[in-house]
């Protein structure tokens, strides 16, 4: 597992969209961690849970691993001699309903700055049928290009990991098979990624990991476009089979109700299964909230351009030259 969960209290002019982008989360992640909270007006004194703790995908931990139901990718850079292994993770937008990304192992075959996009006929036909207007056959490079300003091609025909001209869609089902990144995440990854990097895509709606002497589980909404795949309940049974026995023998049995609640109401928050004396909600309620007073990104941030560096409020900047 990597990262930590935190709680913040935003200023009234900040939305969940501002928080998700600042903390590098996707839409589904922040809304599932804060059920019932308004995306646009969290409310005065709202305690917003920031679910920035993640269970790693199954090994091998090499190159890029994308977990479609999690709507998140993990990059495992080549190990450096004498240094600890590293993992970098970003939220992604995934294929919309009726479309899918191939599963399995591929590789990065190209990197493109300021790409143009020749729109496939299938996508133009769909757009005409749904919107009643023609879609351009070609989008030139620029801030309105759906591929954004940076694109990384896989060996699968037409499948890219790329930036986007609609960053607020990261974490949603928005593409026709490609994977969308925030422009700033695409820039960071683009600078590091080498041609030939392994690129693995999995479809695993349940993840299990061990930390702090406990077993943790995360559950995500399954993606219907992969028929014949195990259900979340089947994944949980498969992943927890031996762990359930080991936990019972160690005197720390799992709480079956907690596991079932996770399967019934998927959330981005990892939950400890064998610690029934501590309720996850109580842990979050007791966590002190940090003030979040950075300015909102603004409507102009929803294009392919990199956002301007965020500055503290004027009075704070003056007090801390």
N, C-alpha and C positions, 0 to 999 in steps of 0.2 A: 504494500500500500504506500501511497505517496500523498503528501499534502496534509492540510489541516482544515477543519470546519471552523468558521468564524461567524459572528453575528455583528451586523452593523445597523446603525440608525442614520438614514440619509436625510439630507435637507429636503424641504417640501418640493423643491423644483426638480429633484432627481426621480427618475422612474426605475422600474426593475430593468428596463433595457439599458439604461446607463450603468447600473451596477453589474449586469451580466457581462457587458463589454469590458468594463474596467477590470473585473476579476477573471476575465477569460473563461466565461461560462456560456453555454448555449441557452436558448429560450426554454426548452423543456427542462433543463437542469434547474434553473432558478425558479420556475413556476412550480415544479413538482416538490421542491424543497420548501415552498411557501404557499401551500394550498389555500385558496380562498382570498389571497391578497390581490388587490388591484394592480395590474401591470403599470398603469399610468399614474395612479395616486396611492402609493403604499400607505399613506396616512400619517398624521402627526405622531412622532415618537415611535414609528413602526420599528419592530425588531426583525430585520431581514436576515434570514439564514443564507450564508454563502457556502454552498456545498463543494468546496475545493479540496476534498479528500477523495481519492480514487483508488479502487482496487485495480491492480494491473491485469491486463489480458493474459490468457494462458501463454506459456512459452511455446516456441522460441522467442526470446526478446532480442530481435535483430531487425534493424531497419525500421520501416513503418508498419504498424499494426493498426488497422481500423476495425472497430467493433460497431457494426451498423445500428443495433438497437440502442446502444449507449450514446450514439451520435457524438463520438469522440475518437480521436486518433492519438496514438502514442508513437513517438520517435525515439528509438534506441540508437544513439550515435555509436560509431565504432569505439571500442574500448581503448583508452590511452594507458600506456604502460605506467604502472605505479599510481594510477588514479582510480577512484571508485567509479563503478558503472553509473551511467547517467540516463535519465529518461525525461523527455519533454512531451507535454501533452497539450492538445488544443481541441476545442469544440469544433464540430463540423455540421454543415447542413447536408442532409442526405436526400436520396431520390424520393420524389413525390409519389402519391398513391398511383398504382398502375405501372410504375417504373421501378427498376432495381439496379443495383451495382453488382457486378460479378463477385462471387465468392472464390476464395482460393489464393494462390500465390502468384504474384506478378513481380514487376520491377519498374523502377523509374527509367524511362527511355528518352526523356527530353525535358529541357527547362526553357521557358519562353518569357521574355520581357515584352510587355505591351502586345499581347497576342490579339490577332483578329479572330473572328468566329464566323465560319460558314455554317449556317443553321441547317441541320438535317431536315429533309422533307417531312419526316414523321413528326417532328416538333412543330414545323410550320402548319402542317395539316391539323394537328391538335389545337394549336392556337386559333386557327381560323374557325374551327368547330365550336370552341368554347367562348371565344371573344367576339366572333363575327367580323374580325378585321384581319388583314394580311400582316404577317410578321416579316420583317426584312430578311432577305436571304443571306445578308452579310452584315456583321457589326464590326466597324473599324476599331482599332485601338483607341482607348480613351476611357474616361470615368463612367461612361454609360454602357460600357461593354459588360455583358453578364459574366464574362470570364475574368473580369477584373484586370489588374495591371500585371499579374504574375501567374503563370500556369506551369504545372509539373505533370507531364504525360506519363501514363502507365503503358504497359505492353498490351493492355486490352484496347481494342479499337474504340476511339472516341471517348475514353474514360480518363478524366484528368482530376487531379487535386489542384484546386485553383482558388484565387481570391474571388471577390464578388462585388457587384455594384449595388447589392442590397444586403449590407452587413446585418441588419436587424433580423434577417432570415436564418442566421446561423443557429443551429440547434433545431431547426424545423425540417419538414419534408418539402423541399423546394426545387430540387433539380430533376434532371432526366437521366441520372446515373452517375454524374460527377459528384465530387465532394467539395463543399464550399468552406473556405476559411475567412476569418476576418482579414482585411488587407494587411494589418500590422503583423498578424501571425504568419501570413503567407510570405511577407518580406523577411521575417526572422528565419523561417524554415528554408526558403529559397537560397539564402546565403550559405546554409550549411549542407544542404542535400547534394549528393553526388549522383551522377548518372550511374545506373546499375544497382542502386540501393534496393534491397528486397522490399516488396510492397505486399503485405498480406491483409486480406479482408475476411473477417469472420462475422458470423451471425449468432451471437451468444447473449440472450436476454437476461441471464443470471451470471453473476461473478461471485466468486468466493475467495477470500484471502485470510491470512493469519497475521495478527499484530497484537502486541501487548499481552500475549498469552491467551488471546481470544480468537474465535473464528468469526469473521465478518461476512456479510452478504449484501449485495446490491441487486436490485431487480429493475428491469426496464420493459417498457411496452414492446411486445413482439412485433415484427414487421411481416405483414400477411403475404408479401410478394415472394416469400421463400417457403412454398408448400412442402410438406414432408419433413420439415425440420422438427427437432424435439420441442415440446412446449416448455414454458418456464418451469412448471412443476416437475417435468421430467429432467430438466437441467439441474434443478435443485436436488432432486433425489440422486442423480448421478454424481454430482460434485460433493454432496454431503454424506454419502453412504459410509465411507470409512471414517470420516471425521466424526460422525454421530456416535459410532462405537467408541472411538478413542476418547471423546469428550465424556461419555458416560463412565468409562473405566477410570478417568482422571477425576471423577467427582464433580465435573462441571457440565452437566447435561444441557443440551440445547432446549430452548423454549419453543415448542412447536407452534404456539399461537403467534409468536413474533415472526417466525418464518412465514406463516400463512398470511399475516397482515402485509408483509413485504410483497408476496406474490399477488395479493388482491389489489394493493395500491402501490404500484411501482414508484420509487423515488430515487433521486440521484444520491441520496445520503446512504453511505454504508452503515449497517446496523450490526452490533455484536449479538450473536445468537445465543451464546452460553453465559449470559450475564443477566438473568431474569430479575435480579434484585434492583437493577438500575434501569429505569424507563428512559428510552432515548429522548422522549419529549422533555422529561425532567432535566436531563443533561443540558439540552439546548436552552431551557428556561433559566437555568442557573448560570449560563455563560454570560459574562459581561459583554455589553454591546460597545463597539467602537463607533465614534462619530465619523460619518462620511460626508464631507462638506466640499468636495471638488465640484466644479461647475459641470452642468450637463453637457453631453456631447452635442446636442442640438440637431435640428432637422437636416442640416447640411452634411452631417456625418454619414448619412445613408446613401453613399455612393462608393465608387471603387478607390477613391483617394485615401491616402494615409491620414488619420486624424492628427490634428495639431497636438503637440505635447500639452498635457493638462497642467495648469498652474493652480497653486492654492489661491484662496480668496485674497483680494487686494490688501485687507488689513493684516492678514497673516503673513503675506509676503513682505509687507513693510516692517513687521516686527521681527522677521527673520531674514535679514539681508544676506 
